[in-house]
C-alpha cells in the first residue's frame, strides 16, 4: 500500500486469489472484508485479470479437479507434463494389491471412528490413527517401489498438532527403527499454510478431522484444499475420515465424489482378519457408526473392570437378544453359529480410546477362532444328566488397569454366544 502512494503509473500484481489468503481469526474483521487480499479487492472493482493458464507441475489427473473446481477449466497441461505421464513408471513402479500405488491420486478412507484428539492445553488437534497410517503407507511404498529414482516426499496436514505428531513418529521420540528409515526420504512435514509455494514428487495429506458431527473446522476452506492437493507432481495420497469430510464441506464432498467416480477411493488396507472385521462392524453399528458412544452407554475406563468371575446365573445368555456374527468351522467339519451379545457391543463401543477398542476386538476375535486360552470349562446337567451348555471364562489386561473378562456359552443346539 505504501508503494501505491508514490504516484505509481502502472502496478502489476502476481498471485492466485484461489489459494490461501492471510489468516484472520476475528469474525467481525471477516464480516467487513479484512480477510480479502488486495488482489481480490481489485478484481471485485472490475480490474482486468490475466490467467497464466498453462501448468508445468503435476500429472493431468492431479490437475483435473482443481482445474474444474477452482479455475473454470481454463488451465491446460504443458507438453512436458504429458511426457512425464507417459514415462511415469520410470519414476514410480510399486506393484501392490492393497495400497494401489499405480494411480496418480488415491484416497484412503479410515472410516468413521471419532479418531481425532484435542489437546486443550496446547490448543492442538491430532489424529494418532491417521499418523500411523501415513507411516505405514510410506513404508509400504518404499518397500515396493522398484525404480532407482530419488523421489521427494512431503507430508501435509492442516494442524500443527498432527505435523508435530508425524514428525515425532518419523524422527523423534515416538519413532521406531523402521519409521526412522523414512527420515531421509521425507523432505517436508508442514501445515497447508507452511507448504504453500512448495512442491514434491509425492504428497501425503493427513486430514485429521474425524468426529460424529461432521465438524472439520478451517479444513472446510476451499482455498486450503486447493493448496494441499496441488503440491504433488507424481502422486497425491489423501488419508482421512471421508464421512466426516463429506459431511463438513461441499467442496470436499465434490472432491471425494470426483475420486469415487474414477475408482480412486478405497479403505485403508488392514491386517485384520475377517473375524476381527466382522466384530468391528458390529461395534460400529452398535455405536451409531462411530467409535465411543455417549457416556453411560458402556464402561468409560475399560471393559469389565471387575476381576470377579461371573456367576452361572449372569453367565446365561438369551440368544434372542444376541446379534448373529457368522459361522465358524473348527477344522473337523463341525460348524458353530456365533452370536455377539448386544450388551457387549454397547460396552465396547463406549470405550473412549480407539487403541483399547482395537485390543478388545482382536482378543474377542481370537476367542471366536479358538486361539485364546481359557480357564477350565464348567458344565451343568439337567434332570436327565444331559449336558446343556458349557462356559469358558478368560480375563486379560487391556490398557493398564482395565480388564476384559468374557465367557462363551454353547447350548444344546450348537449356538455359541460371547458374553462379557
C-alpha positions in Angstrom: 0.0 0.0 0.0 2.9 2.3 0.7 4.2 1.8 -2.9 0.8 2.9 -4.3 1.1 6.3 -2.6 4.1 7.2 -4.7 2.4 8.3 -8.0 2.5 4.8 -9.4 1.6 4.8 -13.1 1.5 1.0 -13.6 1.0 -1.7 -10.9 1.3 -5.4 -11.7 0.3 -7.9 -9.1 1.1 -11.6 -9.4 -0.8 -14.1 -7.3 -3.6 -16.6 -7.0 -6.8 -15.5 -5.3 -7.9 -19.1 -5.3 -5.2 -20.0 -2.8 -4.6 -19.1 0.8 -5.2 -15.6 2.0 -3.9 -14.1 5.2 -5.2 -15.8 8.4 -7.9 -13.7 10.1 -9.4 -15.0 13.3 -11.9 -12.2 14.1 -15.4 -12.8 12.9 -16.1 -9.1 12.8 -13.0 -8.5 10.7 -14.1 -11.2 8.3 -17.5 -9.7 8.0 -16.2 -6.3 6.9 -13.8 -8.0 4.4 -10.4 -7.8 6.1 -9.6 -11.3 5.0 -9.6 -10.2 1.3 -6.3 -9.6 -0.3 -5.5 -6.5 -2.4 -5.6 -8.8 -5.5 -9.2 -9.8 -4.7 -10.3 -6.3 -4.0 -9.0 -5.1 -7.4 -10.8 -8.0 -9.1 -14.1 -7.0 -7.3 -14.0 -3.5 -8.6 -13.5 -4.7 -12.1 -9.8 -4.5 -12.8 -8.7 -6.9 -15.6 -7.2 -10.2 -14.6 -5.0 -12.3 -16.9 -4.7 -16.0 -16.1 -1.5 -17.8 -16.6 -3.3 -20.9 -17.8 -0.5 -23.4 -18.5 0.6 -25.7 -15.7 4.0 -27.4 -15.7 3.9 -29.2 -12.3 1.6 -32.1 -11.9 0.2 -35.1 -13.8 -3.1 -34.3 -15.6 -5.2 -36.4 -13.3 -4.0 -34.5 -10.3 -4.7 -31.2 -12.1 -8.3 -32.2 -13.2 -10.2 -31.5 -10.1 -8.6 -28.1 -9.1 -8.9 -27.0 -12.7 -12.7 -27.7 -12.8 -13.5 -26.7 -9.2 -11.3 -23.5 -8.9 -10.2 -22.3 -12.3 -13.3 -22.8 -14.5 -11.5 -25.3 -16.7 -9.1 -22.7 -18.1 -5.8 -24.5 -17.1 -4.1 -26.6 -19.8 -1.3 -29.2 -19.3 2.0 -28.4 -20.8 3.7 -30.9 -23.1 6.4 -31.6 -20.5 3.7 -32.8 -18.1 2.2 -35.1 -20.8 5.6 -36.5 -21.4 6.1 -37.1 -17.7 2.8 -39.0 -17.6 3.9 -41.3 -20.5 7.0 -42.3 -18.7 5.8 -42.1 -15.1 6.9 -45.8 -14.5 10.5 -44.6 -14.9 9.9 -42.8 -11.6 7.4 -45.0 -9.8 6.7 -48.7 -10.2 5.4 -50.2 -7.0 3.0 -53.1 -7.6 0.8 -53.6 -4.6 -2.6 -55.2 -4.3 -3.6 -53.4 -1.1 -2.4 -49.8 -1.4 -2.7 -49.4 -5.2 0.2 -47.1 -5.8 -0.2 -47.2 -9.6 -2.8 -44.3 -9.7 -1.8 -40.6 -9.6 -4.4 -40.0 -6.9 -5.6 -42.2 -4.1 -8.0 -41.5 -1.2 -7.7 -43.8 1.7 -10.7 -43.9 4.0 -10.0 -44.6 7.7 -13.8 -44.9 8.2 -15.9 -43.1 10.8 -14.3 -43.6 14.1 -14.0 -40.4 16.2 -10.2 -40.7 15.9 -9.3 -37.0 16.3 -7.8 -35.9 19.7 -7.9 -32.4 21.0 -5.3 -31.1 23.4 -6.9 -28.1 25.1 -3.8 -27.3 27.0 -1.7 -26.7 23.8 -4.8 -25.9 21.6 -3.8 -28.7 19.2 -5.7 -31.2 17.2 -4.2 -34.5 16.1 -5.2 -38.0 14.9 -2.8 -40.7 16.1 -4.6 -43.4 14.0 -4.0 -41.4 10.8 -0.4 -40.6 11.7 0.2 -44.4 12.0 -1.4 -44.9 8.6 0.8 -42.2 7.0 3.9 -44.1 8.3 2.5 -47.4 7.1 1.7 -46.1 3.7 5.2 -44.7 3.0 6.9 -47.8 4.5 4.9 -50.0 2.1 5.6 -47.7 -0.9 9.4 -47.6 -0.4 9.5 -51.3 0.2 7.7 -52.0 -3.1 9.0 -49.3 -5.4 11.3 -50.9 -7.9 12.8 -47.9 -9.6 16.1 -46.3 -8.7 14.8 -42.7 -8.8 15.3 -40.5 -5.8 11.8 -39.2 -5.1 11.0 -36.2 -2.9 8.2 -36.7 -0.4 6.1 -34.2 1.5 3.5 -34.7 4.2 0.8 -32.1 4.7 -1.7 -31.7 7.5 -4.0 -28.7 8.3 -3.0 -28.8 12.0 0.3 -28.2 13.8 -0.6 -30.9 16.3 -0.6 -33.5 13.6 2.5 -32.2 11.9 4.4 -32.5 15.3 3.0 -36.0 15.9 4.0 -37.3 12.5 7.5 -35.7 12.8 7.9 -37.4 16.2 6.9 -40.7 14.7 9.4 -40.4 11.9 12.4 -38.8 13.6 11.6 -38.1 17.2 10.9 -39.8 20.5 8.0 -41.8 19.0 10.0 -43.2 16.1 10.9 -46.9 15.6 13.8 -48.5 13.8 11.5 -48.9 10.8 9.9 -45.5 10.8 13.2 -43.8 11.3 14.2 -45.1 7.8 11.8 -42.5 6.4 13.7 -39.6 7.9 16.0 -39.2 4.8 13.2 -39.8 2.3 10.6 -37.3 3.7 11.7 -33.8 2.8 9.0 -31.7 4.4 6.3 -32.2 7.0 4.3 -29.0 7.2 0.9 -27.5 7.6 -1.0 -26.4 4.5 0.0 -22.8 5.1 3.6 -23.8 5.5 3.6 -25.8 2.3 2.2 -23.0 0.0 4.8 -22.4 -2.7 6.4 -25.8 -2.3 6.0 -28.9 -4.4 7.2 -32.6 -4.1 7.1 -35.7 -6.2 4.8 -37.4 -3.7 2.4 -35.7 -1.3 0.6 -37.4 1.5 -2.2 -35.4 3.1 -3.4 -36.3 6.6 -6.8 -34.5 7.0 -7.1 -35.2 10.8 -10.8 -34.4 11.4 -12.9 -37.5 12.4 -16.0 -36.9 14.5 -19.7 -37.6 14.7 -20.8 -34.0 14.0 -19.1 -33.6 10.6 -17.1 -30.7 12.1 -14.0 -30.1 10.1 -13.1 -26.5 11.3 -11.0 -24.5 8.9 -10.3 -27.6 6.8 -13.6 -26.6 5.0 -11.8 -23.5 3.5 -11.7 -24.5 -0.2 -8.6 -22.4 -0.8 -6.8 -24.6 1.8 -7.9 -27.7 -0.1 -6.7 -26.2 -3.3 -3.3 -25.5 -2.0 -3.0 -29.0 -0.4 -3.9 -31.0 -3.5 -1.8 -29.0 -6.0 1.6 -29.6 -4.3 2.2 -33.1 -5.8 3.9 -33.8 -9.1 3.5 -37.5 -9.5 1.4 -38.9 -6.6 -1.3 -37.5 -4.4 -2.3 -39.7 -1.4 -5.0 -38.5 1.0 -5.8 -40.3 4.2 -8.8 -39.3 6.2 -12.3 -40.0 7.5 -14.2 -39.4 4.3 -17.6 -39.5 6.0 -16.6 -36.5 8.3 -15.0 -34.6 5.4 -18.0 -35.0 3.1 -20.4 -34.0 5.8 -18.4 -30.9 6.7 -18.0 -29.2 3.3 -19.4 -29.2 -0.2 -16.0 -28.8 -1.9 -14.6 -31.8 0.0 -17.7 -33.8 -0.9 -17.2 -32.9 -4.6 -13.5 -33.9 -4.5 -14.4 -37.3 -2.8 -17.1 -37.9 -5.5 -14.7 -36.9 -8.2 -12.4 -39.7 -7.0 -15.2 -42.2 -6.4 -16.4 -41.9 -10.0 -12.8 -42.7 -11.1 -12.5 -45.6 -8.7 -9.7 -43.8 -6.8 -11.2 -44.3 -3.3 -10.5 -47.3 -1.0 -10.5 -48.2 2.7 -7.1 -48.1 4.4 -5.6 -51.5 4.0 -5.9 -53.6 7.1 -4.1 -56.6 8.5 -7.2 -57.6 10.5 -8.7 -61.0 10.0 -12.2 -61.4 8.6 -13.4 -62.2 12.1 -12.0 -59.0 13.5 -13.6 -57.0 10.7 -17.0 -58.7 11.5 -16.7 -57.8 15.2 -15.6 -54.3 14.4 -18.5 -53.8 12.0 -21.0 -54.8 14.8 -19.3 -52.5 17.3 -19.6 -49.6 14.8 -23.2 -50.4 14.1 -23.9 -50.6 17.8 -22.4 -47.1 18.4 -24.3 -45.4 15.6 -21.5 -45.7 13.1 -18.8 -44.1 15.2 -16.4 -45.1 18.0 -17.3 -44.2 21.6 -21.0 -43.9 22.4 -22.5 -41.4 24.7 -21.4 -41.5 28.4 -23.3 -44.2 30.2 -23.6 -46.5 27.2 -20.8 -48.6 28.5 -17.7 -48.6 30.6 -15.8 -45.4 30.4 -12.5 -46.7 31.5 -12.3 -50.3 30.4 -14.2 -53.4 29.5 -15.1 -55.3 32.6 -13.0 -53.6 35.3 -14.0 -56.1 37.9 -11.8 -59.2 38.2 -14.6 -61.3 39.8 -15.5 -64.4 37.8 -19.2 -64.2 36.7 -21.7 -66.4 38.4 -23.6 -69.1 36.4 -26.8 -67.0 36.6 -25.1 -64.0 35.0 -23.4 -66.2 32.5 -26.6 -67.4 30.9 -27.1 -65.7 27.6 -30.5 -65.1 26.0 -29.8 -65.8 22.3 -32.9 -63.9 21.2 -31.1 -60.8 22.5 -27.9 -61.5 20.7 -26.5 -60.5 17.3 -25.5 -63.2 14.8 -21.8 -62.9 13.9 -21.5 -65.7 11.4 -20.4 -69.3 11.2 -17.1 -70.9 12.1 -15.6 -74.2 11.0 -13.5 -75.7 13.8 -11.4 -77.7 11.4 -13.1 -81.1 11.8 -16.2 -80.3 9.8 -18.2 -79.0 12.8 -19.9 -75.7 12.1 -20.7 -73.3 15.0 -23.1 -70.4 14.8 -21.6 -67.5 16.7 -23.5 -64.8 18.4 -22.4 -61.5 19.9 -24.4 -60.1 22.9 -25.8 -56.7 22.2 -24.8 -55.5 25.7 -21.1 -56.4 25.0 -21.3 -54.4 21.7 -22.6 -51.4 23.6 -19.8 -51.8 26.2 -17.0 -52.0 23.7 -18.4 -49.1 21.6 -18.4 -47.0 24.8 -14.6 -47.2 25.2 -13.0 -43.8 24.7 -9.6 -45.0 23.4 -9.5 -46.4 19.9 -6.4 -48.5 20.7 -8.3 -50.1 23.6 -11.3 -50.9 21.4 -9.0 -52.4 18.8 -7.3 -54.6 21.5 -10.7 -55.8 22.8 -11.9 -56.6 19.3 -8.7 -58.5 18.5 -8.9 -60.6 21.7 -12.5 -61.5 21.2 -11.8 -62.4 17.6 -9.0 -64.7 18.8 -11.5 -66.3 21.2 -14.0 -66.9 18.4 -11.3 -68.6 16.3 -10.2 -70.8 19.2 -6.8 -69.0 19.6 -7.3 -67.8 23.2 -6.5 -69.9 26.2 -9.4 -70.3 28.8 -9.9 -71.4 32.3 -11.2 -75.0 32.8 -14.8 -75.1 31.5 -17.6 -75.8 33.9 -20.6 -77.9 32.9 -24.2 -78.2 34.1 -26.6 -81.0 33.5 -30.4 -81.1 33.7 -32.5 -83.8 35.3 -31.7 -86.3 32.6 -28.0 -85.7 33.3 -27.5 -84.5 29.7 -25.1 -81.6 29.3 -27.0 -78.5 28.2 -24.2 -75.8 28.0 -20.6 -75.1 28.7 -19.0 -72.0 29.9 -15.3 -70.9 29.5 -14.1 -67.8 31.2 -10.9 -65.8 30.5 -9.6 -62.4 31.6 -6.8 -60.3 30.0 -5.4 -56.9 30.8 -6.4 -54.2 28.3 -4.7 -50.8 28.6 -3.1 -50.9 32.0 -5.6 -51.3 34.9 -8.6 -52.3 32.7 -9.6 -55.9 32.3 -11.6 -57.7 29.6 -13.5 -60.6 31.1 -15.5 -62.9 28.9 -17.0 -66.3 28.7 -18.5 -68.5 25.9 -21.8 -70.4 26.1 -22.7 -73.3 23.9 -26.2 -74.6 24.1 -27.6 -77.9 23.1 -28.2 -76.7 19.5 -24.6 -75.7 18.9 -25.3 -72.0 19.3 -22.1 -70.2 20.5 -22.5 -66.9 22.4 -19.8 -64.5 23.5 -20.6 -62.6 26.8 -18.5 -60.1 28.7 
